[in-house]
């Protein structure tokens, strides 16, 4: 059963640091916000497969004309902005294609260096 989020549970939340998140989760998600994703370089360095939610805002790291641009299915698993299919994408990459997930995370890490 899923626990509903209540005001009380939200107020008691405990922040989880970047290193703890990386060691806790098998894959990581980068969500769009208002501007540049400052977490993205850290997520790429993590060595974990990255689920990258597509965004409308253009960024240097997504500009395919730039050498070293991120590429879907090469450096990250693309996810629709509405998060449609995110669970299926994570499950597929982590279970069905585990060796591909490790290779993808390695390419992302190499690109980030």
Secondary structure, 3 states (H helix, E strand, C coil): CCCCCCHHHHHCCCCCCHHHHHHHCCEEEECCCCCCCCCHHHHHHCCCEEEEECCCCCCHHHCCCCCCCCCECCCEEEECCCCCCHHHHHHHHHHHCHHHHHHHHHHHHHHHC
